[in-house]
Amino acid sequence: MASVKPVTEAPPTSSVSLSYPAPYVLVVTINREKAMNAIPFAGHWEMHQIFEWFDKEPNLRVAIITAAGKKAFCAGQDLIELGKLRSASEKPPAALMTHPPSGFGGISRRTGKKPIIAAVNGFAFGGGFEIVLNCDLVVASPTASFSLPEALRGIWAGAGGPARLVRNVGLPIASEIALTGVPISTKRALELNLINRISSSQDTLVEEAVKLANGIAAISPDAAIVTRASLREAWETSSVERATQIVADRYKDGLLDGDNAKEGLVAFAEKRKPNWKPSKL
């Protein structure tokens, strides 16, 4: 059995904790329960660094993002910190009040290579919902809910959420969600194809997300990267043929000439389980 832990050192963290519940699987837990798992500016950059490390770490293939407690997945930006920064006698450096290029929580605008599963344990509001909207798969607790309340506060959801929402559910439904700010239930999110499944209970949420992650971790890591790129390129460009061309130009030779493609065919012929190697893509 492969080691459940990475072979390189993870970046330091203060807003999240890391765990490795199964081979090749990383769980990132937003660990600010008393603040409803709202994320401060430094936390966004920490998470950006963690997911960049995850993409490069040879012994990790899929990540899960979840949060501490049972009430909140993420309430969005840490507004207490934001208020202090904006009311400071001296204007803070702009660098202290920005998100990384990968967006809110290092995920909402992330391209990345490897898939991330959201395990939504409670309400995902504002930036928390924007994180969910850019994850590759979503498992939600029966008690979870989702909202973009920014317009109610006189601002807008600027971390990529509205654009991704309209891609997934169409303009009329996206407009209702984003312009009214009214939360939607887990059941409604499932009806709209915003999530993959509802967990059996809140207590089994992460366990069920890990089970889903294990299925991804079991396939060729090269195939996972290229298949994900193909899906997301079509989502991004809205051109089926152009998306196929882009991914083929970028990955086809590396995928088909790589060790894992050869191993997959040999293992099939020999009727055995493949022995995948870390991706070099």
C-alpha positions as CSV (number, residue, x, y, z in Angstrom):
1,M,0.0,0.0,0.0
2,A,1.3,3.4,-0.9
3,S,2.1,5.9,1.8
4,V,-0.9,8.1,2.7
5,K,1.4,11.1,3.1
6,P,3.2,13.4,0.6
7,V,6.9,13.1,-0.1
8,T,7.5,16.9,-0.1
9,E,6.8,19.3,2.7
10,A,3.6,21.3,2.7
11,P,3.6,25.1,3.0
12,P,3.0,26.4,6.5
13,T,-0.7,27.1,7.4
14,S,-2.6,29.0,10.1
15,S,-6.2,29.2,8.7
16,V,-6.5,25.6,7.5
17,S,-5.3,22.2,8.6
18,L,-4.1,19.3,6.4
19,S,-4.8,15.6,6.7
20,Y,-4.3,12.5,4.6
21,P,-7.1,10.0,5.1
22,A,-6.4,7.7,2.2
23,P,-3.6,7.1,-0.3
24,Y,-3.1,10.0,-2.6
25,V,-5.9,12.0,-1.0
26,L,-5.4,15.4,0.7
27,V,-8.1,17.0,3.0
28,V,-7.8,20.7,3.5
29,T,-10.0,21.9,6.4
30,I,-10.8,25.6,6.9
31,N,-10.1,25.8,10.6
32,R,-11.8,29.0,11.8
33,E,-15.0,27.7,13.3
34,K,-15.6,30.6,15.7
35,A,-15.4,33.0,12.7
36,M,-17.9,30.8,10.7
37,N,-14.8,29.8,8.7
38,A,-14.6,33.2,7.1
39,I,-11.2,33.6,5.5
40,P,-8.7,36.5,6.2
41,F,-6.5,37.8,3.5
42,A,-3.4,35.9,4.6
43,G,-5.5,32.7,4.6
44,H,-6.3,33.1,0.9
45,W,-2.6,33.3,0.0
46,E,-1.9,30.3,2.3
47,M,-4.5,28.2,0.5
48,H,-3.2,29.4,-2.9
49,Q,0.3,28.1,-1.9
50,I,-1.2,24.8,-0.6
51,F,-3.0,24.0,-3.8
52,E,0.0,25.0,-5.9
53,W,2.0,22.5,-3.8
54,F,-0.7,19.9,-4.2
55,D,-0.5,20.1,-8.0
56,K,3.2,19.5,-7.8
57,E,3.3,16.8,-5.1
58,P,3.9,13.4,-6.7
59,N,2.1,11.4,-4.0
60,L,-1.2,13.4,-4.1
61,R,-3.9,13.0,-6.8
62,V,-7.1,14.5,-5.5
63,A,-7.9,17.0,-2.7
64,I,-11.0,17.7,-0.6
65,I,-11.9,21.1,0.8
66,T,-14.1,21.2,3.9
67,A,-14.4,23.1,7.1
68,A,-14.5,22.7,10.8
69,G,-17.8,22.5,12.7
70,K,-21.3,21.7,11.5
71,K,-22.7,25.2,10.9
72,A,-20.5,26.9,8.3
73,F,-18.5,25.8,5.3
74,C,-17.4,29.3,4.7
75,A,-19.1,32.6,5.4
76,G,-16.9,34.4,2.9
77,Q,-14.4,37.1,3.6
78,D,-13.4,37.9,7.2
79,L,-15.3,41.1,7.5
80,I,-14.0,41.9,10.9
81,E,-10.5,42.0,9.6
82,L,-11.6,43.9,6.5
83,G,-13.3,46.5,8.7
84,K,-10.2,47.0,10.8
85,L,-8.1,47.4,7.7
86,R,-10.4,49.9,6.1
87,S,-10.7,52.0,9.3
88,A,-7.0,52.0,10.1
89,S,-5.5,55.5,10.5
90,E,-3.0,54.7,7.8
91,K,-4.1,53.0,4.6
92,P,-2.7,49.5,4.5
93,P,-0.6,48.3,1.5
94,A,-2.8,47.0,-1.3
95,A,-1.0,43.7,-1.1
96,L,-2.6,43.1,2.3
97,M,-6.1,43.5,0.8
98,T,-6.0,41.3,-2.3
99,H,-6.8,37.8,-3.3
100,P,-4.3,35.6,-5.1
101,P,-4.6,34.9,-8.8
102,S,-6.4,31.6,-8.0
103,G,-9.1,33.6,-6.3
104,F,-11.0,33.2,-3.0
105,G,-9.5,30.5,-0.9
106,G,-7.0,29.8,-3.6
107,I,-9.8,27.9,-5.4
108,S,-12.6,30.2,-6.9
109,R,-10.5,31.2,-10.0
110,R,-8.1,28.3,-9.9
111,T,-7.2,26.5,-13.1
112,G,-4.8,24.0,-11.6
113,K,-4.1,20.4,-12.7
114,K,-5.6,18.1,-10.2
115,P,-9.2,17.8,-9.1
116,I,-10.7,19.2,-5.9
117,I,-13.9,17.9,-4.2
118,A,-15.9,20.3,-2.0
119,A,-17.3,18.6,1.1
120,V,-19.8,21.3,2.2
121,N,-20.6,20.8,5.8
122,G,-22.8,23.9,6.4
123,F,-23.7,27.2,4.7
124,A,-21.5,28.4,1.9
125,F,-22.2,32.1,1.4
126,G,-20.4,34.6,-0.7
127,G,-16.8,33.6,-1.3
128,G,-17.6,30.2,0.2
129,F,-20.1,29.6,-2.6
130,E,-17.6,30.8,-5.1
131,I,-15.2,28.2,-3.9
132,V,-17.8,25.5,-4.4
133,L,-18.6,26.7,-7.9
134,N,-15.1,26.1,-9.1
135,C,-14.6,22.7,-7.5
136,D,-14.7,19.7,-9.8
137,L,-17.1,17.7,-7.7
138,V,-19.3,18.6,-4.7
139,V,-20.7,16.5,-1.8
140,A,-23.0,18.5,0.5
141,S,-24.4,17.8,3.9
142,P,-28.2,17.7,4.2
143,T,-28.0,20.9,6.3
144,A,-25.8,22.9,3.8
145,S,-27.1,25.9,1.9
146,F,-25.7,28.2,-0.7
147,S,-25.9,32.0,-1.4
148,L,-24.4,35.0,-3.1
149,P,-25.6,37.8,-0.8
150,E,-23.1,40.4,-2.0
151,A,-25.7,42.5,-3.9
152,L,-27.7,42.8,-0.7
153,R,-24.7,44.5,0.8
154,G,-24.2,47.0,-2.0
155,I,-21.2,45.1,-3.5
156,W,-20.8,42.1,-5.9
157,A,-19.4,38.6,-5.9
158,G,-16.1,39.4,-7.6
159,A,-14.2,36.2,-7.2
160,G,-15.6,34.5,-10.3
161,G,-18.8,33.1,-8.8
162,P,-21.5,34.8,-11.0
163,A,-19.7,33.8,-14.3
164,R,-19.4,30.2,-13.2
165,L,-22.9,30.1,-11.9
166,V,-24.4,31.2,-15.2
167,R,-22.4,28.5,-17.0
168,N,-23.8,25.8,-14.8
169,V,-27.5,26.8,-14.4
170,G,-28.2,29.4,-17.2
171,L,-29.0,33.1,-17.0
172,P,-32.5,33.1,-15.5
173,I,-31.7,30.9,-12.5
174,A,-28.2,32.5,-12.0
175,S,-29.9,35.9,-12.0
176,E,-32.4,34.9,-9.3
177,I,-29.6,33.5,-7.1
178,A,-27.2,36.4,-7.5
179,L,-29.7,39.3,-7.6
180,T,-31.9,38.3,-4.7
181,G,-29.2,36.8,-2.5
182,V,-31.8,34.2,-1.2
183,P,-30.1,31.0,0.0
184,I,-30.8,27.8,-1.8
185,S,-31.1,24.4,0.0
186,T,-29.0,21.4,-0.7
187,K,-32.0,19.7,-2.3
188,R,-32.4,22.7,-4.7
189,A,-28.7,22.7,-5.4
190,L,-28.9,19.0,-6.4
191,E,-31.9,19.8,-8.7
192,L,-29.8,22.5,-10.4
193,N,-26.8,20.2,-10.9
194,L,-24.7,22.5,-8.7
195,I,-23.7,19.5,-6.5
196,N,-23.1,15.8,-7.2
197,R,-24.8,14.3,-4.2
198,I,-26.1,14.9,-0.7
199,S,-24.4,12.9,2.0
200,S,-26.4,10.5,4.1
201,S,-25.8,12.6,7.2
202,Q,-23.7,15.5,8.3
203,D,-21.4,13.1,10.2
204,T,-20.7,11.0,7.2
205,L,-19.9,13.9,4.8
206,V,-16.1,13.8,4.7
207,E,-16.2,10.0,4.7
208,E,-18.4,10.0,1.6
209,A,-16.2,12.6,0.0
210,V,-13.2,10.5,0.6
211,K,-14.9,7.5,-1.0
212,L,-15.5,9.6,-4.1
213,A,-11.9,10.8,-4.0
214,N,-10.7,7.2,-3.8
215,G,-12.4,6.4,-7.1
216,I,-10.4,9.3,-8.7
217,A,-7.2,8.4,-7.0
218,A,-7.4,4.8,-8.4
219,I,-7.2,5.9,-12.0
220,S,-4.0,6.9,-13.9
221,P,-2.9,10.3,-12.5
222,D,-2.1,11.3,-16.1
223,A,-5.6,10.4,-17.3
224,A,-7.1,12.3,-14.4
225,I,-5.2,15.5,-15.3
226,V,-6.0,15.3,-19.0
227,T,-9.6,14.3,-18.6
228,R,-10.2,17.2,-16.1
229,A,-8.5,19.6,-18.5
230,S,-10.7,18.5,-21.3
231,L,-13.9,19.0,-19.2
232,R,-12.9,22.4,-17.9
233,E,-11.6,23.7,-21.3
234,A,-15.0,23.1,-22.8
235,W,-16.6,24.8,-19.8
236,E,-14.3,27.7,-20.2
237,T,-14.4,28.2,-24.0
238,S,-17.9,26.9,-24.7
239,S,-16.6,25.3,-27.9
240,V,-16.6,21.5,-27.9
241,E,-14.2,21.2,-30.9
242,R,-11.9,24.0,-29.8
243,A,-11.7,22.6,-26.3
244,T,-10.7,19.2,-27.7
245,Q,-8.1,20.7,-29.9
246,I,-6.5,22.8,-27.1
247,V,-6.2,19.8,-24.8
248,A,-4.9,17.5,-27.5
249,D,-2.2,20.0,-28.5
250,R,-1.3,20.5,-24.8
251,Y,-1.3,16.9,-23.5
252,K,-1.8,14.2,-26.1
253,D,1.8,13.3,-26.7
254,G,2.8,13.4,-23.1
255,L,-0.2,11.3,-22.1
256,L,0.2,8.6,-24.8
257,D,4.0,8.4,-24.6
258,G,4.0,8.3,-20.8
259,D,4.6,5.4,-18.5
260,N,1.0,5.3,-17.3
261,A,-0.6,4.9,-20.7
262,K,1.7,1.9,-21.4
263,E,1.0,0.5,-17.9
264,G,-2.7,0.7,-18.3
265,L,-2.7,-1.3,-21.6
266,V,-0.3,-3.9,-20.2
267,A,-2.3,-4.3,-17.0
268,F,-5.5,-4.7,-19.0
269,A,-3.9,-7.4,-21.1
270,E,-2.5,-9.2,-18.1
271,K,-5.9,-8.9,-16.2
272,R,-4.3,-7.2,-13.2
273,K,-4.5,-3.9,-11.3
274,P,-2.3,-1.1,-12.9
275,N,0.7,0.1,-10.9
276,W,0.5,3.8,-11.7
277,K,3.5,6.1,-11.4
278,P,3.4,9.8,-10.4
279,S,2.4,12.1,-13.3
280,K,5.0,13.9,-15.2
281,L,2.5,16.1,-17.1
